Amino acid sequence: MKEKLIRGYKKSFNEQPQLLYFSPGRVNIIGEHIDYNGGKVLPMGISLGIYGAVTFKKGTKCRLVSEGFAHEKIFEFDLNEFSESNDFTKYVKGVIYVLRKYKNAKIDCGFDLYMTTTLPPASGLSSSAALELLISHILNDKFNLGLSNLDCVLMSQAAEREYAHVNCGIMDQFAIGMSEENKVILLDCATINYEYFDFKLDGATLVIINTCKPRALADSKYNERRAECESVLEVLKAKYGKETLCEYTMDELNSIKDSIADNLYRRAKHAITEELRVEAATKAMASGNLKELGLLLNASHKSLKEDYEVTGLHLDVIASELQKSNIVLGARMTGAGFGGCAICLVNSTNKDEIDKLMNSVNDIYYTKTGIHFKYYYCESSDKTGILK
């Protein structure tokens, strides 16, 4: 990949790059749609990600080429007069914007940046957060901003919320900017307290399945779901006073059931029960009980389908068909939903056996959706930084 990255940069800009970087995607084992509800999540960085080659230049012009987002086209903007856009450059501009706003960063010279990726965009594996962290680290290193890894995470989240206008939680950026190889992160999104657990599958394999049905978060019902949860929280908070939805119990939610709409009740029910599933999954991983972990994955998907209503045909076909297999411990959607990706915990390390399963399910998937999915064997990754 290093050689491919350098070739791509030279083809685009006719010179050698100064620096090479890698920023991983992320997968969330369990804990979906509760990061913005103050819940705990269990994500990790993955070996699929965005590779960047960069050279800083005199002047204030920035030129960007992204093989993954817009093949070989050169995008340009000026550091002194850029405006909002609807392409991938909004994430780059957003990081510059928040670094200037919150860190008084003097970003006064432009750059040429070429990016290639093994991470499918708009698939639920956080390509936008990976790009934001990539830019945060490049600018932090170049301009000696003195930002910690956590600072880069927070600036990247601010870029997505304030500039790309997606009201995201902290999980995606945190998983990418704080990940460690062969570890999962138990992250409390309300406090940003976290701890690492060994990523041990002991005879099992984690597979990522890309529905190949892209979805744009800003155009999906993501913000709608967040607003629905906030409206329930207002009612609960007025009665009990706790600050985040995931702090509440089902008994407390049931006490206000008659005063809120059914769909709002189900949204909150998912958040509260998903928090419990994360706690149970953490114990299952720590004790090596992969069978229990698989059952929790299945229960998570059921809740996301029936209570949170963020799955849809493509994800439901994948999850339901995989769950029928006697070698599958569990399967569920991961990420925001509305397309994107699923994960599957397979009780085998035999790739021929797993390939046979995936091809069989893919045939059924094609019959029901008219498209084929893609799948990837999932390995953990270290955080964003200079390419090793």
C-alpha positions as CSV (number, residue, x, y, z in Angstrom):
1,M,0.0,0.0,0.0
2,K,2.9,2.4,0.7
3,E,4.2,2.0,-2.9
4,K,0.7,2.5,-4.3
5,L,0.2,5.6,-2.2
6,I,3.5,7.2,-3.4
7,R,2.7,6.3,-7.0
8,G,-0.7,7.9,-6.7
9,Y,0.7,11.1,-5.3
10,K,3.4,11.3,-7.9
11,K,0.9,10.8,-10.7
12,S,-1.3,13.6,-9.3
13,F,1.4,16.1,-8.3
14,N,4.5,15.1,-10.2
15,E,6.8,14.9,-7.2
16,Q,7.6,12.8,-4.1
17,P,5.4,13.3,-1.0
18,Q,6.9,14.6,2.2
19,L,5.0,12.5,4.7
20,L,2.7,9.4,4.7
21,Y,-0.1,8.7,7.1
22,F,-2.7,6.1,7.9
23,S,-6.1,6.6,9.6
24,P,-8.2,3.5,10.4
25,G,-11.9,3.0,10.0
26,R,-13.8,1.6,13.0
27,V,-16.2,-1.1,13.8
28,N,-18.5,-1.1,16.8
29,I,-18.9,-4.6,18.3
30,I,-22.0,-3.5,20.2
31,G,-23.6,-0.3,21.6
32,E,-25.3,1.2,18.6
33,H,-27.0,4.6,18.6
34,I,-26.2,5.2,22.3
35,D,-23.0,7.2,22.1
36,Y,-25.1,10.4,21.8
37,N,-27.4,9.1,24.6
38,G,-24.6,8.9,27.2
39,G,-24.1,5.2,26.9
40,K,-21.2,2.8,26.8
41,V,-19.9,1.4,23.5
42,L,-17.4,-1.2,22.5
43,P,-15.6,-0.2,19.3
44,M,-12.1,-0.7,17.8
45,G,-10.0,0.6,15.0
46,I,-9.7,-1.7,12.0
47,S,-7.1,-2.4,9.4
48,L,-9.3,-1.0,6.6
49,G,-8.6,2.8,6.4
50,I,-7.5,5.9,4.6
51,Y,-3.9,6.4,3.5
52,G,-2.6,9.9,2.9
53,A,0.5,11.3,1.2
54,V,1.1,15.0,1.8
55,T,3.5,17.8,0.9
56,F,3.2,21.3,2.3
57,K,3.7,24.2,-0.2
58,K,4.3,27.9,-0.3
59,G,1.2,30.0,-0.5
60,T,-2.3,29.2,0.8
61,K,-3.7,26.9,-1.9
62,C,-4.7,23.4,-1.0
63,R,-5.1,20.6,-3.6
64,L,-6.6,17.3,-2.8
65,V,-7.1,14.1,-4.7
66,S,-9.1,11.2,-3.2
67,E,-9.1,7.9,-5.0
68,G,-11.9,6.7,-2.7
69,F,-14.2,9.7,-2.6
70,A,-13.7,11.1,-6.1
71,H,-11.2,9.2,-8.3
72,E,-8.3,11.3,-9.6
73,K,-10.2,14.6,-9.7
74,I,-8.2,17.5,-8.1
75,F,-10.2,19.6,-5.6
76,E,-8.8,23.0,-4.7
77,F,-9.5,25.6,-2.1
78,D,-7.7,28.5,-0.5
79,L,-7.0,28.7,3.2
80,N,-8.0,32.3,3.3
81,E,-11.4,32.1,1.6
82,F,-12.9,28.7,1.5
83,S,-16.6,28.1,1.6
84,E,-18.8,25.1,2.6
85,S,-19.1,22.3,0.1
86,N,-21.0,19.0,-0.3
87,D,-18.1,16.9,-1.3
88,F,-15.4,15.2,0.9
89,T,-13.5,18.4,1.2
90,K,-16.0,19.6,3.8
91,Y,-14.3,17.3,6.3
92,V,-10.9,18.8,5.5
93,K,-12.2,22.4,5.7
94,G,-14.1,21.5,8.8
95,V,-10.9,20.5,10.7
96,I,-9.1,23.6,9.6
97,Y,-12.1,25.7,10.7
98,V,-12.3,24.2,14.2
99,L,-8.6,24.2,14.8
100,R,-8.6,27.9,14.1
101,K,-11.7,28.5,16.2
102,Y,-10.8,26.6,19.3
103,K,-7.0,26.3,19.2
104,N,-6.1,29.6,17.5
105,A,-4.1,27.5,15.1
106,K,-2.0,29.5,12.6
107,I,-2.5,27.3,9.5
108,D,-0.8,29.5,6.9
109,C,0.6,27.3,4.2
110,G,-1.2,25.1,1.8
111,F,-0.6,21.5,0.9
112,D,-1.0,18.8,-1.8
113,L,-2.7,15.8,-0.4
114,Y,-3.4,12.5,-2.1
115,M,-5.5,9.8,-0.5
116,T,-6.3,6.2,-1.3
117,T,-8.4,3.9,0.8
118,T,-9.3,0.3,1.6
119,L,-12.3,1.7,3.5
120,P,-15.6,1.8,1.5
121,P,-17.1,5.3,1.8
122,A,-20.6,5.7,3.1
123,S,-20.6,2.2,4.4
124,G,-20.9,2.7,8.2
125,L,-17.3,2.2,8.9
126,S,-16.7,5.9,9.6
127,S,-14.8,7.0,6.6
128,S,-15.6,10.6,7.4
129,A,-14.2,10.3,10.9
130,A,-11.1,8.6,9.6
131,L,-10.6,11.5,7.2
132,E,-11.1,14.1,9.9
133,L,-8.5,12.4,12.2
134,L,-6.1,12.1,9.3
135,I,-6.3,15.9,8.7
136,S,-6.1,16.6,12.4
137,H,-2.9,14.7,12.8
138,I,-1.3,16.0,9.6
139,L,-2.0,19.6,10.7
140,N,-1.0,19.0,14.3
141,D,2.3,17.6,13.3
142,K,3.1,20.2,10.6
143,F,2.2,23.3,12.7
144,N,3.3,22.0,16.1
145,L,-0.1,22.6,17.6
146,G,0.7,20.4,20.6
147,L,-2.5,18.5,20.5
148,S,-2.9,15.2,22.3
149,N,-4.6,12.2,20.6
150,L,-7.8,13.1,22.6
151,D,-7.6,16.7,21.4
152,C,-7.5,15.5,17.8
153,V,-10.5,13.3,18.5
154,L,-12.5,16.3,20.0
155,M,-11.5,18.6,17.2
156,S,-12.5,16.0,14.6
157,Q,-15.9,15.6,16.3
158,A,-16.4,19.3,16.3
159,A,-15.6,19.5,12.6
160,E,-18.3,16.9,11.8
161,R,-20.9,18.6,14.1
162,E,-20.2,22.3,13.3
163,Y,-19.0,22.2,9.7
164,A,-20.4,19.0,8.1
165,H,-23.6,19.4,10.1
166,V,-24.0,15.9,11.4
167,N,-24.9,15.9,15.1
168,C,-22.7,12.9,15.8
169,G,-21.6,11.4,19.2
170,I,-18.0,10.9,20.2
171,M,-17.6,7.2,19.4
172,D,-16.4,7.2,15.8
173,Q,-13.7,9.8,16.2
174,F,-12.7,8.3,19.6
175,A,-12.4,4.7,18.3
176,I,-10.2,5.9,15.4
177,G,-8.1,8.4,17.3
178,M,-7.5,6.3,20.4
179,S,-7.5,2.7,19.2
180,E,-4.7,0.2,19.9
181,E,-3.9,-2.9,18.0
182,N,-5.5,-6.1,19.3
183,K,-7.7,-4.1,21.7
184,V,-11.3,-3.1,21.9
185,I,-12.3,0.1,23.8
186,L,-15.0,0.2,26.4
187,L,-15.9,3.9,26.2
188,D,-18.3,5.7,28.4
189,C,-19.6,8.4,26.1
190,A,-21.0,10.5,28.9
191,T,-17.7,10.9,30.8
192,I,-15.2,9.9,28.1
193,N,-13.8,7.4,30.6
194,Y,-12.4,4.4,28.8
195,E,-10.5,1.2,29.2
196,Y,-9.0,-1.4,26.8
197,F,-9.8,-5.1,26.6
198,D,-7.9,-7.7,24.6
199,F,-9.5,-8.5,21.3
200,K,-9.4,-12.3,21.6
201,L,-11.6,-14.4,19.4
202,D,-10.0,-17.8,20.1
203,G,-11.2,-20.0,17.2
204,A,-13.7,-17.5,15.9
205,T,-13.6,-14.8,13.2
206,L,-15.2,-11.4,12.9
207,V,-16.4,-10.6,9.4
208,I,-17.6,-7.2,8.2
209,I,-20.3,-7.3,5.5
210,N,-20.8,-4.2,3.4
211,T,-24.4,-4.0,2.0
212,C,-23.1,-1.9,-0.9
213,K,-26.2,0.3,-0.3
214,P,-24.5,3.6,0.5
215,R,-26.2,6.1,2.8
216,A,-25.3,9.6,3.7
217,L,-25.6,10.3,7.4
218,A,-26.7,13.9,7.0
219,D,-29.5,12.8,4.6
220,S,-30.6,9.9,6.7
221,K,-32.8,9.7,9.7
222,Y,-29.8,9.9,12.0
223,N,-30.6,13.4,13.2
224,E,-34.2,12.5,13.6
225,R,-33.5,9.6,15.9
226,R,-31.3,11.8,18.0
227,A,-34.0,14.4,18.3
228,E,-36.5,11.7,19.3
229,C,-34.3,10.5,22.1
230,E,-33.7,14.1,23.3
231,S,-37.5,14.6,23.5
232,V,-37.9,11.5,25.7
233,L,-35.0,12.6,27.8
234,E,-36.7,15.9,28.6
235,V,-39.7,14.1,30.0
236,L,-37.6,11.7,32.0
237,K,-35.3,14.4,33.3
238,A,-38.2,16.5,34.5
239,K,-39.4,13.6,36.7
240,Y,-36.1,12.0,37.8
241,G,-33.3,14.5,37.0
242,K,-30.7,12.2,35.5
243,E,-28.7,13.8,32.6
244,T,-28.5,11.1,29.9
245,L,-31.0,8.6,28.5
246,C,-28.8,5.6,29.2
247,E,-28.8,6.3,32.9
248,Y,-32.4,5.4,33.2
249,T,-34.0,2.1,33.9
250,M,-36.8,0.4,32.1
251,D,-39.0,0.8,35.2
252,E,-38.4,4.6,35.0
253,L,-39.2,4.6,31.3
254,N,-42.3,2.6,31.8
255,S,-43.5,5.1,34.3
256,I,-43.8,7.7,31.6
257,K,-45.0,5.4,28.8
258,D,-48.5,6.7,28.7
259,S,-47.3,10.3,28.3
260,I,-45.1,9.8,25.2
261,A,-45.8,8.5,21.7
262,D,-45.2,4.8,21.1
263,N,-42.3,5.4,18.7
264,L,-40.6,7.6,21.3
265,Y,-41.0,4.9,23.9
266,R,-39.4,2.3,21.6
267,R,-36.4,4.6,20.8
268,A,-35.7,5.1,24.5
269,K,-36.3,1.3,25.1
270,H,-33.5,0.5,22.6
271,A,-31.1,3.0,24.2
272,I,-31.7,1.6,27.7
273,T,-31.5,-2.1,26.8
274,E,-28.6,-1.6,24.5
275,E,-26.6,-0.1,27.4
276,L,-27.3,-3.3,29.3
277,R,-26.2,-5.4,26.3
278,V,-22.9,-3.6,26.2
279,E,-22.2,-4.3,29.9
280,A,-23.1,-8.0,29.3
281,A,-20.9,-8.1,26.1
282,T,-17.9,-6.7,28.0
283,K,-18.2,-9.5,30.6
284,A,-18.6,-12.1,27.9
285,M,-15.5,-10.9,26.0
286,A,-13.5,-10.7,29.2
287,S,-14.4,-14.3,30.1
288,G,-14.1,-15.6,26.6
289,N,-17.8,-16.6,26.3
290,L,-18.2,-16.0,22.6
291,K,-21.5,-17.9,22.5
292,E,-23.0,-15.3,24.9
293,L,-21.5,-12.5,22.9
294,G,-23.1,-13.8,19.7
295,L,-26.5,-13.9,21.4
296,L,-26.1,-10.3,22.4
297,L,-25.2,-9.3,18.8
298,N,-28.5,-10.9,17.6
299,A,-30.5,-9.2,20.4
300,S,-28.9,-5.9,19.4
301,H,-30.0,-6.2,15.8
302,K,-33.5,-7.1,16.8
303,S,-33.7,-4.0,18.9
304,L,-32.3,-1.8,16.2
305,K,-34.8,-3.3,13.8
306,E,-38.0,-3.2,15.9
307,D,-37.5,-0.4,18.4
308,Y,-35.0,2.0,16.7
309,E,-36.0,1.2,13.1
310,V,-32.7,1.9,11.5
311,T,-31.9,-1.4,9.7
312,G,-33.9,-1.8,6.5
313,L,-34.2,-4.6,4.0
314,H,-30.5,-5.0,3.1
315,L,-29.2,-5.2,6.7
316,D,-32.1,-7.4,7.8
317,V,-31.6,-10.0,5.0
318,I,-27.9,-10.2,5.9
319,A,-28.4,-10.6,9.6
320,S,-31.3,-13.0,9.4
321,E,-29.7,-15.3,6.9
322,L,-26.4,-15.4,8.7
323,Q,-28.1,-16.1,12.0
324,K,-29.6,-19.3,10.5
325,S,-26.1,-20.8,10.0
326,N,-24.9,-23.3,12.6
327,I,-21.4,-21.8,12.5
328,V,-22.6,-18.2,13.1
329,L,-22.6,-17.2,16.8
330,G,-24.2,-13.8,16.0
331,A,-24.8,-11.1,13.4
332,R,-26.0,-7.5,13.5
333,M,-25.8,-4.2,11.8
334,T,-23.0,-1.9,12.9
335,G,-22.8,1.9,12.5
336,A,-25.7,4.2,11.9
337,G,-27.7,1.8,9.8
338,F,-29.9,2.7,6.8
339,G,-27.6,0.6,4.7
340,G,-23.9,0.5,5.5
341,C,-22.4,-2.6,7.2
342,A,-23.1,-5.6,9.3
343,I,-20.8,-7.7,11.4
344,C,-20.8,-11.5,11.9
345,L,-19.1,-13.5,14.6
346,V,-18.3,-16.9,13.0
347,N,-17.3,-19.9,15.1
348,S,-14.6,-20.9,12.7
349,T,-11.2,-19.7,11.4
350,N,-11.5,-21.8,8.2
351,K,-11.6,-19.2,5.4
352,D,-12.9,-21.7,2.9
353,E,-15.8,-22.6,5.2
354,I,-16.5,-18.9,5.8
355,D,-16.2,-18.0,2.1
356,K,-18.7,-20.8,1.3
357,L,-21.2,-19.4,3.9
358,M,-20.8,-15.8,2.7
359,N,-21.2,-16.8,-1.0
360,S,-24.4,-18.7,-0.1
361,V,-25.9,-15.8,1.8
362,N,-24.8,-13.5,-1.0
363,D,-26.9,-15.4,-3.5
364,I,-30.0,-15.1,-1.3
365,Y,-29.1,-11.4,-0.7
366,Y,-29.0,-10.8,-4.5
367,T,-32.3,-12.5,-5.0
368,K,-34.0,-10.3,-2.4
369,T,-32.2,-7.0,-3.1
370,G,-30.9,-7.0,-6.6
371,I,-27.3,-6.3,-5.5
372,H,-24.4,-8.3,-4.1
373,F,-22.6,-7.5,-0.8
374,K,-18.9,-7.4,-0.1
375,Y,-17.2,-8.8,2.9
376,Y,-13.9,-8.4,4.7
377,Y,-12.1,-10.3,7.5
378,C,-11.8,-7.9,10.4
379,E,-8.4,-7.2,12.1
380,S,-7.8,-4.5,14.7
381,S,-5.6,-1.5,14.1
382,D,-3.6,1.1,15.9
383,K,-4.8,4.8,15.9
384,T,-4.3,7.4,13.3
385,G,-0.6,8.5,12.7
386,I,2.4,8.4,10.5
387,L,2.4,5.3,8.3
388,K,4.7,2.7,9.8
